[in-house]
Amino acid sequence: MQPVLTELLPEVVALARQAGRAILRVYAASITVTEKDDRSPLTEADLESERIIAAGLRRIAPEIPVLSEETAQAPFAERTAWDWLWVVDPLDGTREFISKNGEFTVNIALVHGHRPVLGVVHAPALDRDYWAAAGAGAFRADANGAGRSIRVAPRGAGPVRVVGSRSHRGDSLDAFLQRLGLHELIAIGSSLKFCLVAEGGADVYPRLGPTSEWDTAAGQCVVEQAGGQVVDLAGRPLTCNARPELLNPHFVAWADSGVNWLSLF
């Protein structure tokens, strides 16, 4: 049975906020950091958030499988049969979490036919939520208040507002910025970069380094439902669960489709 996205949204937002409260309990205490096999950092907050979200999604939609950063991944031969799936990053921006700058998020997306059709991004330290669903638009709420509709902004006359990673910057981004010309670079962590584009606070988010599908699915949904686009450097929309590997190609998220952003790569 096809889920009703607008009925799922409040439950998924509430679940992300529940995970966020658990993350903040660890955030307020001493943070113990270990390393995963790929040498990326892992904390108790990642694991506790994962446990809460996994249990919550089993309750909300037990028939839909879950693809999450912190759990063993099903082989692609099994995943190819998944027409619907949850894609979860229980703590996006672990480095931001460890440095205690507040720029970390909980990301939960529902994917159908390889595209995110529902996305929730919760920023626990900011007490801020972004959510979107196909055909329903994109929204922001602060301090668990009422949601307000958000929309990407047309390109203005001033410097191009580029949002980029606080923790992952390389020569490729510098080359893009040089070709771009006059610009303002806004450094921020986690999926908040997508959300800044979606709410009109940035014009473009180029990502020219490695990301995984759980890093991007929820934010992609928010941008797309706010009127923007998220595409690879060949102009194809990002997909989920379409390949054996779960790494994304390099991509760009933009607000104004009247600008030929891809010509800058």
Backbone as CSV, one residue per row, in Angstrom:
resi,resn,N_x,N_y,N_z,CA_x,CA_y,CA_z,C_x,C_y,C_z
1,MET,0.845,-1.191,0.000,0.000,0.000,0.000,0.884,1.247,0.000
2,GLN,0.556,2.219,-0.848,1.334,3.441,-0.932,1.048,4.332,0.270
3,PRO,2.093,4.758,0.982,1.856,5.612,2.154,1.374,7.001,1.747
4,VAL,0.600,7.635,2.612,0.160,9.013,2.395,1.207,9.922,3.024
5,LEU,1.921,10.637,2.183,3.093,11.371,2.650,2.741,12.429,3.691
6,THR,1.657,13.156,3.468,1.296,14.225,4.407,0.880,13.677,5.766
7,GLU,0.426,12.422,5.810,0.102,11.804,7.090,1.358,11.316,7.804
8,LEU,2.363,10.910,7.036,3.617,10.453,7.632,4.440,11.598,8.209
9,LEU,4.370,12.759,7.569,5.284,13.849,7.931,5.285,14.192,9.417
10,PRO,4.126,14.422,10.051,4.184,14.788,11.483,4.843,13.723,12.346
11,GLU,4.619,12.461,12.018,5.237,11.386,12.798,6.745,11.355,12.600
12,VAL,7.195,11.595,11.384,8.631,11.560,11.115,9.315,12.775,11.738
13,VAL,8.687,13.938,11.683,9.255,15.113,12.349,9.371,14.855,13.853
14,ALA,8.324,14.304,14.454,8.355,14.013,15.892,9.454,13.005,16.222
15,LEU,9.654,12.022,15.342,10.697,11.018,15.568,12.082,11.656,15.471
16,ALA,12.287,12.519,14.485,13.577,13.198,14.361,13.856,14.061,15.589
17,ARG,12.833,14.712,16.115,13.006,15.530,17.307,13.307,14.662,18.537
18,GLN,12.696,13.491,18.619,12.998,12.573,19.715,14.464,12.148,19.654
19,ALA,14.940,11.811,18.451,16.354,11.457,18.292,17.240,12.651,18.639
20,GLY,16.793,13.838,18.266,17.563,15.046,18.566,17.726,15.285,20.057
21,ARG,16.687,14.990,20.815,16.801,15.162,22.267,17.838,14.210,22.853
22,ALA,17.889,12.988,22.334,18.906,12.039,22.799,20.305,12.519,22.426
23,ILE,20.440,13.079,21.232,21.730,13.619,20.799,22.176,14.747,21.728
24,LEU,21.256,15.619,22.107,21.612,16.753,22.954,22.040,16.320,24.348
25,ARG,21.516,15.212,24.830,21.963,14.715,26.140,23.442,14.341,26.083
26,VAL,23.870,13.740,24.994,25.292,13.420,24.836,26.093,14.701,24.599
27,TYR,25.525,15.610,23.834,26.177,16.890,23.492,26.503,17.694,24.749
28,ALA,25.632,17.603,25.739,25.823,18.366,26.979,26.856,17.738,27.894
29,ALA,27.215,16.509,27.615,28.167,15.792,28.465,29.517,15.693,27.753
30,SER,30.384,14.886,28.303,31.675,14.627,27.673,31.484,13.672,26.504
31,ILE,32.000,14.027,25.342,31.794,13.237,24.123,32.965,12.286,23.925
32,THR,32.668,11.001,23.848,33.674,9.985,23.559,33.609,9.640,22.073
33,VAL,34.746,9.701,21.406,34.796,9.512,19.959,35.581,8.254,19.628
34,THR,35.008,7.401,18.780,35.733,6.269,18.216,35.775,6.465,16.696
35,GLU,36.423,5.520,15.998,36.511,5.614,14.541,35.834,4.419,13.898
36,LYS,35.139,4.672,12.791,34.592,3.603,11.981,35.683,3.075,11.051
37,ASP,35.339,2.062,10.283,36.330,1.448,9.396,36.900,2.444,8.398
38,ASP,36.098,3.422,7.989,36.586,4.412,7.022,37.271,5.589,7.698
39,ARG,37.532,5.461,9.010,38.236,6.451,9.827,37.400,7.696,10.103
40,SER,36.119,7.662,9.762,35.244,8.776,10.121,34.824,8.618,11.581
41,PRO,34.521,9.730,12.253,34.239,9.658,13.692,32.865,9.080,13.994
42,LEU,32.764,8.454,15.165,31.515,7.857,15.632,31.386,8.157,17.118
43,THR,30.190,8.557,17.539,29.953,8.843,18.949,28.739,8.065,19.438
44,GLU,28.546,8.070,20.745,27.371,7.439,21.331,26.095,8.108,20.835
45,ALA,26.181,9.387,20.505,24.999,10.094,19.978,24.550,9.503,18.644
46,ASP,25.508,9.167,17.769,25.153,8.514,16.498,24.364,7.241,16.766
47,LEU,24.865,6.430,17.686,24.281,5.118,17.931,22.934,5.213,18.632
48,GLU,22.806,6.134,19.578,21.537,6.281,20.281,20.465,6.839,19.340
49,SER,20.835,7.799,18.513,19.895,8.322,17.523,19.465,7.232,16.555
50,GLU,20.417,6.430,16.130,20.092,5.304,15.235,19.085,4.354,15.877
51,ARG,19.284,4.028,17.138,18.373,3.093,17.816,16.957,3.673,17.887
52,ILE,16.853,4.943,18.209,15.539,5.583,18.326,14.835,5.622,16.977
53,ILE,15.564,6.019,15.940,14.941,6.147,14.619,14.544,4.783,14.067
54,ALA,15.407,3.791,14.225,15.075,2.450,13.717,13.808,1.916,14.367
55,ALA,13.698,2.063,15.687,12.498,1.593,16.380,11.271,2.397,15.957
56,GLY,11.432,3.694,15.788,10.308,4.540,15.394,9.814,4.235,14.001
57,LEU,10.708,4.012,13.064,10.292,3.711,11.696,9.640,2.335,11.607
58,ARG,10.097,1.407,12.433,9.411,0.102,12.467,7.975,0.257,12.956
59,ARG,7.754,1.181,13.859,6.398,1.427,14.353,5.544,2.171,13.325
60,ILE,6.136,3.179,12.695,5.389,4.019,11.765,5.032,3.272,10.484
61,ALA,5.985,2.542,9.936,5.777,1.862,8.644,6.614,0.596,8.625
62,PRO,6.154,-0.439,9.322,6.975,-1.650,9.466,7.281,-2.358,8.152
63,GLU,6.505,-2.080,7.112,6.704,-2.762,5.835,7.787,-2.114,4.973
64,ILE,8.288,-0.944,5.371,9.260,-0.225,4.546,10.656,-0.454,5.108
65,PRO,11.598,-0.973,4.306,12.960,-1.215,4.803,13.718,0.094,5.027
66,VAL,14.801,-0.012,5.795,15.577,1.161,6.194,17.018,1.002,5.719
67,LEU,17.531,2.060,5.109,18.940,2.157,4.746,19.537,3.263,5.604
68,SER,20.452,2.899,6.494,20.976,3.867,7.457,22.487,3.790,7.523
69,GLU,23.107,4.919,7.821,24.565,4.971,7.866,25.145,4.033,8.912
70,GLU,24.475,3.890,10.047,25.083,3.195,11.172,24.654,1.737,11.311
71,THR,24.043,1.174,10.281,23.673,-0.240,10.329,24.245,-0.960,9.111
72,ALA,24.363,-2.266,9.221,24.873,-3.062,8.103,23.962,-2.890,6.893
73,GLN,24.568,-2.725,5.716,23.794,-2.473,4.511,23.410,-3.791,3.837
74,ALA,22.161,-3.885,3.420,21.709,-5.056,2.680,22.429,-5.095,1.339
75,PRO,22.702,-6.293,0.817,23.345,-6.377,-0.496,22.452,-5.776,-1.578
76,PHE,23.091,-5.288,-2.650,22.336,-4.612,-3.702,21.303,-5.537,-4.346
77,ALA,21.618,-6.811,-4.431,20.658,-7.758,-5.018,19.350,-7.766,-4.234
78,GLU,19.433,-7.539,-2.939,18.217,-7.438,-2.126,17.593,-6.050,-2.238
79,ARG,18.435,-5.019,-2.243,17.919,-3.650,-2.276,17.213,-3.305,-3.582
80,THR,17.563,-3.983,-4.674,16.923,-3.663,-5.951,15.423,-3.925,-5.924
81,ALA,14.967,-4.743,-5.003,13.532,-5.030,-4.902,12.790,-3.985,-4.068
82,TRP,13.520,-3.039,-3.483,12.905,-2.050,-2.604,12.393,-0.866,-3.430
83,ASP,11.096,-0.808,-3.669,10.514,0.329,-4.372,10.348,1.517,-3.422
84,TRP,10.097,1.227,-2.158,10.037,2.227,-1.097,11.114,1.911,-0.071
85,LEU,11.782,2.907,0.460,12.734,2.693,1.548,12.975,3.995,2.278
86,TRP,13.315,3.871,3.551,13.782,5.003,4.344,15.295,5.114,4.169
87,VAL,15.785,6.341,4.075,17.223,6.593,4.015,17.544,7.547,5.167
88,VAL,18.422,7.117,6.064,18.579,7.785,7.362,20.043,8.085,7.648
89,ASP,20.295,9.308,8.074,21.563,9.634,8.728,21.212,10.093,10.135
90,PRO,21.467,9.258,11.141,21.037,9.596,12.503,21.764,10.787,13.101
91,LEU,22.957,11.102,12.590,23.687,12.291,13.033,24.586,12.744,11.890
92,ASP,24.092,13.686,11.133,24.838,14.248,10.006,25.643,15.432,10.515
93,GLY,26.940,15.390,10.267,27.808,16.440,10.787,28.419,16.046,12.120
94,THR,28.915,14.813,12.202,29.508,14.360,13.469,30.688,15.242,13.865
95,ARG,31.462,15.709,12.873,32.590,16.589,13.211,32.098,17.894,13.824
96,GLU,30.976,18.422,13.308,30.397,19.631,13.889,29.882,19.357,15.297
97,PHE,29.319,18.172,15.486,28.850,17.764,16.811,30.014,17.721,17.799
98,ILE,31.121,17.112,17.379,32.289,16.988,18.266,32.869,18.361,18.599
99,SER,32.890,19.253,17.603,33.442,20.588,17.843,32.451,21.511,18.551
100,LYS,31.213,21.027,18.720,30.158,21.743,19.456,29.852,23.126,18.864
101,ASN,29.702,23.154,17.521,29.307,24.416,16.889,27.817,24.451,16.543
102,GLY,27.091,23.381,16.861,25.648,23.360,16.676,25.160,23.002,15.291
103,GLU,26.075,22.843,14.327,25.667,22.667,12.930,25.600,21.184,12.546
104,PHE,24.776,20.437,13.239,24.582,19.019,12.934,23.086,18.751,12.858
105,THR,22.725,17.675,12.167,21.309,17.413,11.898,20.989,15.928,12.003
106,VAL,19.701,15.668,12.104,19.127,14.334,11.929,18.426,14.352,10.582
107,ASN,18.754,13.400,9.717,18.184,13.355,8.370,17.365,12.077,8.191
108,ILE,16.111,12.222,7.811,15.264,11.068,7.510,14.543,11.348,6.193
109,ALA,14.710,10.458,5.223,14.047,10.601,3.928,13.295,9.326,3.595
110,LEU,12.197,9.481,2.888,11.470,8.357,2.304,11.686,8.417,0.804
111,VAL,12.153,7.313,0.249,12.504,7.240,-1.167,11.522,6.319,-1.883
112,HIS,11.081,6.755,-3.043,10.199,5.941,-3.892,10.692,6.053,-5.333
113,GLY,10.902,4.897,-5.971,11.381,4.929,-7.348,12.700,5.656,-7.511
114,HIS,13.590,5.505,-6.527,14.945,6.063,-6.537,15.000,7.570,-6.283
115,ARG,13.878,8.202,-5.934,13.877,9.640,-5.670,13.309,9.910,-4.280
116,PRO,13.865,10.853,-3.535,13.313,11.188,-2.220,11.988,11.941,-2.375
117,VAL,10.943,11.402,-1.763,9.610,12.018,-1.870,9.149,12.614,-0.546
118,LEU,9.878,12.359,0.513,9.630,12.958,1.820,10.986,13.172,2.468
119,GLY,11.167,14.334,3.077,12.437,14.616,3.741,12.234,15.418,5.004
120,VAL,12.932,15.029,6.053,12.926,15.758,7.323,14.367,15.992,7.745
121,VAL,14.693,17.239,8.027,16.008,17.621,8.550,15.763,18.355,9.866
122,HIS,16.261,17.787,10.949,16.108,18.395,12.268,17.475,18.800,12.783
123,ALA,17.602,20.058,13.219,18.846,20.569,13.794,18.651,20.700,15.301
124,PRO,19.088,19.715,16.087,18.775,19.708,17.526,19.275,20.939,18.283
125,ALA,20.532,21.329,18.045,21.099,22.439,18.818,20.453,23.775,18.470
126,LEU,19.915,23.881,17.261,19.227,25.097,16.822,17.731,25.035,17.106
127,ASP,17.243,23.862,17.505,15.813,23.619,17.718,15.020,24.047,16.481
128,ARG,15.452,23.521,15.334,14.875,23.921,14.053,14.579,22.690,13.210
129,ASP,13.469,22.730,12.503,13.062,21.626,11.637,12.790,22.128,10.228
130,TYR,13.191,21.326,9.272,12.797,21.515,7.877,12.132,20.217,7.424
131,TRP,11.069,20.348,6.663,10.444,19.135,6.127,9.801,19.430,4.790
132,ALA,9.606,18.366,4.011,9.017,18.500,2.684,8.445,17.160,2.261
133,ALA,7.482,17.218,1.355,6.933,16.012,0.738,6.495,16.356,-0.674
134,ALA,6.610,15.385,-1.557,6.271,15.602,-2.957,4.850,16.125,-3.094
135,GLY,4.720,17.253,-3.764,3.425,17.857,-3.990,2.895,18.698,-2.854
136,ALA,3.589,18.701,-1.711,3.099,19.420,-0.532,3.924,20.657,-0.207
137,GLY,5.080,20.831,-0.856,5.937,21.968,-0.582,6.959,21.685,0.502
138,ALA,7.681,22.733,0.890,8.736,22.634,1.893,8.472,23.659,2.995
139,PHE,8.900,23.318,4.217,8.536,24.112,5.379,9.697,24.185,6.365
140,ARG,9.650,25.234,7.197,10.592,25.391,8.309,9.801,25.722,9.559
141,ALA,10.236,25.163,10.689,9.664,25.512,11.989,10.787,25.684,12.992
142,ASP,10.619,26.635,13.904,11.603,26.890,14.951,10.984,26.620,16.313
143,ALA,11.770,25.974,17.177,11.333,25.676,18.545,9.999,24.932,18.553
144,ASN,9.871,23.993,17.624,8.679,23.137,17.544,7.406,23.963,17.318
145,GLY,7.556,25.125,16.696,6.400,25.965,16.411,5.719,25.555,15.119
146,ALA,4.804,26.393,14.677,4.085,26.123,13.437,5.040,26.253,12.252
147,GLY,4.857,25.395,11.275,5.694,25.456,10.091,5.276,26.592,9.166
148,ARG,6.284,27.177,8.523,5.992,28.187,7.499,6.607,27.737,6.187
149,SER,5.916,28.011,5.114,6.374,27.592,3.795,7.680,28.303,3.442
150,ILE,8.605,27.578,2.829,9.853,28.169,2.365,9.982,27.954,0.865
151,ARG,10.746,28.831,0.230,10.903,28.796,-1.215,12.289,29.297,-1.564
152,VAL,12.885,28.713,-2.606,14.179,29.194,-3.076,14.027,30.621,-3.588
153,ALA,15.151,31.334,-3.659,15.134,32.736,-4.085,15.702,32.860,-5.490
154,PRO,15.144,33.765,-6.301,15.760,34.044,-7.603,17.119,34.689,-7.417
155,ARG,17.967,34.525,-8.394,19.305,35.103,-8.334,19.213,36.618,-8.309
156,GLY,19.852,37.237,-7.323,19.824,38.677,-7.192,20.970,39.345,-7.940
157,ALA,21.123,40.644,-7.726,22.128,41.420,-8.455,23.491,41.429,-7.767
158,GLY,23.560,41.042,-6.524,24.810,41.108,-5.771,25.691,39.894,-5.999
159,PRO,26.697,39.709,-5.145,27.567,38.531,-5.247,26.761,37.235,-5.124
160,VAL,27.218,36.199,-5.803,26.567,34.887,-5.707,26.794,34.337,-4.304
161,ARG,25.725,33.921,-3.668,25.808,33.364,-2.320,26.029,31.864,-2.424
162,VAL,27.243,31.438,-2.118,27.642,30.031,-2.221,27.706,29.448,-0.822
163,VAL,27.026,28.341,-0.595,27.125,27.672,0.694,28.006,26.438,0.517
164,GLY,28.911,26.247,1.450,29.848,25.142,1.351,30.103,24.515,2.706
165,SER,30.810,23.404,2.673,31.070,22.640,3.881,32.075,23.347,4.771
166,ARG,31.814,23.298,6.075,32.782,23.818,7.031,33.940,22.837,7.218
167,SER,33.673,21.524,7.035,34.677,20.513,7.354,35.337,19.903,6.124
168,HIS,34.751,20.084,4.933,35.257,19.405,3.735,35.371,20.419,2.604
169,ARG,36.534,21.030,2.465,36.768,21.973,1.380,38.043,21.566,0.675
170,GLY,38.024,21.620,-0.660,39.194,21.189,-1.405,39.475,22.092,-2.584
171,ASP,40.466,21.691,-3.391,40.888,22.485,-4.542,39.777,22.625,-5.574
172,SER,38.926,21.604,-5.694,37.864,21.656,-6.696,36.890,22.794,-6.403
173,LEU,36.542,22.985,-5.140,35.655,24.084,-4.778,36.343,25.417,-5.034
174,ASP,37.615,25.525,-4.710,38.336,26.772,-4.954,38.344,27.108,-6.441
175,ALA,38.512,26.092,-7.296,38.504,26.327,-8.743,37.128,26.792,-9.208
176,PHE,36.078,26.201,-8.663,34.719,26.626,-8.993,34.500,28.082,-8.604
177,LEU,34.941,28.446,-7.417,34.750,29.807,-6.936,35.518,30.810,-7.793
178,GLN,36.679,30.401,-8.270,37.461,31.294,-9.135,36.725,31.532,-10.451
179,ARG,36.138,30.483,-11.016,35.382,30.639,-12.262,34.101,31.438,-12.035
180,LEU,33.550,31.318,-10.860,32.282,31.981,-10.550,32.420,33.500,-10.517
181,GLY,33.540,33.980,-10.017,33.717,35.425,-9.895,33.221,35.932,-8.556
182,LEU,32.635,37.111,-8.551,32.238,37.759,-7.314,31.234,36.895,-6.559
183,HIS,31.588,36.566,-5.302,30.729,35.664,-4.535,30.920,35.902,-3.044
184,GLU,29.977,35.376,-2.297,30.055,35.317,-0.836,30.001,33.850,-0.445
185,LEU,30.998,33.373,0.284,31.028,31.973,0.700,30.506,31.859,2.123
186,ILE,29.469,31.041,2.286,28.860,30.798,3.585,29.239,29.379,4.004
187,ALA,30.018,29.247,5.062,30.453,27.936,5.531,29.509,27.445,6.619
188,ILE,28.977,26.252,6.413,28.054,25.682,7.392,28.114,24.164,7.273
189,GLY,27.796,23.462,8.345,27.914,22.013,8.356,26.617,21.298,8.025
190,SER,26.741,20.022,7.701,25.628,19.060,7.578,24.629,19.445,6.499
191,SER,23.417,18.902,6.601,22.365,19.164,5.615,21.801,20.571,5.716
192,LEU,22.279,21.346,6.663,21.851,22.738,6.734,22.213,23.500,5.460
193,LYS,23.193,23.008,4.706,23.552,23.657,3.441,22.381,23.571,2.457
194,PHE,21.792,22.388,2.325,20.605,22.247,1.470,19.491,23.178,1.943
195,CYS,19.291,23.213,3.238,18.172,23.979,3.791,18.354,25.469,3.566
196,LEU,19.599,25.935,3.589,19.853,27.345,3.334,19.473,27.705,1.893
197,VAL,19.782,26.826,0.954,19.346,27.047,-0.431,17.818,27.041,-0.505
198,ALA,17.199,26.066,0.160,15.749,25.898,0.074,14.990,27.097,0.616
199,GLU,15.520,27.758,1.637,14.783,28.866,2.257,15.213,30.234,1.729
200,GLY,16.015,30.238,0.666,16.374,31.503,0.032,17.590,32.178,0.598
201,GLY,18.359,31.502,1.461,19.535,32.100,2.075,20.820,31.908,1.301
202,ALA,20.783,31.084,0.255,21.957,30.851,-0.591,21.480,30.554,-2.009
203,ASP,22.360,30.819,-2.972,22.018,30.598,-4.377,22.431,29.216,-4.871
204,VAL,23.559,28.720,-4.370,24.094,27.472,-4.925,24.930,26.754,-3.874
205,TYR,24.868,25.433,-3.924,25.669,24.570,-3.053,26.370,23.549,-3.936
206,PRO,27.644,23.764,-4.268,28.391,22.767,-5.034,29.053,21.772,-4.090
207,ARG,28.897,20.495,-4.365,29.575,19.488,-3.531,30.483,18.660,-4.428
208,LEU,31.781,18.910,-4.309,32.779,18.310,-5.190,33.674,17.355,-4.418
209,GLY,33.104,16.749,-3.395,33.796,15.749,-2.594,32.843,14.633,-2.258
210,PRO,33.313,13.618,-1.555,32.483,12.432,-1.310,31.335,12.681,-0.343
211,THR,30.181,12.157,-0.687,29.013,12.093,0.196,28.316,10.769,-0.060
212,SER,27.507,10.349,0.886,26.698,9.141,0.706,25.229,9.526,0.613
213,GLU,24.413,8.583,0.185,23.008,8.881,-0.069,22.272,9.332,1.187
214,TRP,22.675,8.821,2.366,22.007,9.250,3.600,22.388,10.680,3.979
215,ASP,23.506,11.182,3.426,23.887,12.571,3.673,22.983,13.550,2.922
216,THR,22.392,13.107,1.824,21.777,14.041,0.879,20.283,13.854,0.665
217,ALA,19.730,12.675,0.900,18.360,12.386,0.459,17.339,13.340,1.074
218,ALA,17.394,13.549,2.375,16.403,14.416,3.030,16.555,15.858,2.563
219,GLY,17.787,16.354,2.535,18.020,17.721,2.093,17.649,17.931,0.636
220,GLN,17.908,16.935,-0.197,17.516,17.014,-1.593,16.012,17.198,-1.731
221,CYS,15.249,16.448,-0.963,13.799,16.570,-1.014,13.364,17.979,-0.623
222,VAL,13.971,18.524,0.419,13.603,19.869,0.872,13.893,20.897,-0.225
223,VAL,15.063,20.811,-0.853,15.410,21.751,-1.923,14.447,21.619,-3.096
224,GLU,14.208,20.387,-3.528,13.368,20.191,-4.706,11.935,20.657,-4.470
225,GLN,11.398,20.379,-3.303,10.019,20.788,-3.028,9.913,22.284,-2.745
226,ALA,11.054,22.935,-2.503,11.083,24.389,-2.357,11.303,25.083,-3.698
227,GLY,11.440,24.322,-4.770,11.565,24.896,-6.104,12.954,24.858,-6.699
228,GLY,13.929,24.258,-5.995,15.287,24.172,-6.510,15.564,22.836,-7.168
229,GLN,16.825,22.622,-7.507,17.243,21.367,-8.125,18.517,20.862,-7.469
230,VAL,18.686,19.537,-7.485,19.907,18.883,-7.007,20.295,17.864,-8.068
231,VAL,21.395,18.129,-8.782,21.767,17.299,-9.928,23.256,16.975,-9.879
232,ASP,23.637,15.906,-10.593,25.055,15.627,-10.752,25.621,16.572,-11.807
233,LEU,26.907,16.467,-12.086,27.545,17.441,-12.974,27.209,17.207,-14.434
234,ALA,26.434,16.145,-14.721,25.878,15.935,-16.064,24.435,16.429,-16.151
235,GLY,23.928,16.994,-15.050,22.578,17.537,-15.055,21.486,16.558,-14.700
236,ARG,21.865,15.365,-14.226,20.868,14.346,-13.871,20.539,14.451,-12.384
237,PRO,19.235,14.414,-12.020,18.881,14.465,-10.601,19.539,13.337,-9.819
238,LEU,19.968,13.639,-8.589,20.526,12.585,-7.741,19.484,11.511,-7.491
239,THR,19.939,10.268,-7.472,19.062,9.134,-7.207,19.520,8.404,-5.953
240,CYS,18.636,7.576,-5.421,18.928,6.770,-4.236,18.683,5.304,-4.543
241,ASN,19.550,4.466,-4.019,19.377,3.014,-4.121,19.296,2.543,-5.569
242,ALA,20.030,3.196,-6.452,20.004,2.839,-7.867,21.280,2.133,-8.321
243,ARG,22.281,2.068,-7.424,23.571,1.481,-7.776,24.080,0.643,-6.607
244,PRO,24.980,-0.303,-6.868,25.522,-1.081,-5.745,26.209,-0.210,-4.706
245,GLU,26.958,0.812,-5.151,27.631,1.696,-4.201,26.651,2.760,-3.738
246,LEU,26.866,3.251,-2.532,25.976,4.247,-1.936,26.601,5.632,-1.894
247,LEU,27.761,5.780,-2.541,28.394,7.089,-2.666,27.734,7.873,-3.794
248,ASN,27.522,9.157,-3.555,26.984,10.029,-4.591,28.081,10.478,-5.552
249,PRO,27.697,10.801,-6.789,28.628,11.559,-7.630,28.738,12.988,-7.102
250,HIS,29.708,13.727,-7.622,29.735,15.153,-7.315,28.422,15.774,-7.792
251,PHE,27.956,16.796,-7.075,26.649,17.351,-7.423,26.605,18.835,-7.109
252,VAL,25.525,19.442,-7.551,25.285,20.847,-7.234,23.796,21.019,-6.946
253,ALA,23.498,21.763,-5.901,22.118,22.153,-5.580,21.993,23.643,-5.856
254,TRP,20.944,24.017,-6.572,20.789,25.437,-6.870,19.355,25.889,-6.685
255,ALA,19.210,27.202,-6.567,17.905,27.805,-6.359,17.275,28.239,-7.675
256,ASP,18.010,28.978,-8.488,17.466,29.610,-9.687,17.893,28.818,-10.915
257,SER,16.930,28.157,-11.562,17.235,27.348,-12.749,17.466,28.201,-13.987
258,GLY,17.279,29.506,-13.879,17.577,30.389,-14.993,19.057,30.664,-15.169
259,VAL,19.869,30.237,-14.213,21.325,30.392,-14.281,21.930,29.075,-14.746
260,ASN,22.887,29.141,-15.674,23.540,27.928,-16.178,24.703,27.560,-15.246
261,TRP,24.357,27.012,-14.097,25.360,26.689,-13.094,26.350,25.631,-13.590
262,LEU,25.851,24.684,-14.393,26.700,23.579,-14.811,27.844,24.033,-15.718
263,SER,27.715,25.188,-16.350,28.784,25.684,-17.216,30.009,26.083,-16.418
264,LEU,29.879,26.168,-15.084,30.993,26.599,-14.236,31.852,25.422,-13.772
265,PHE,31.478,24.208,-14.156,32.229,23.026,-13.710,33.063,22.463,-14.847
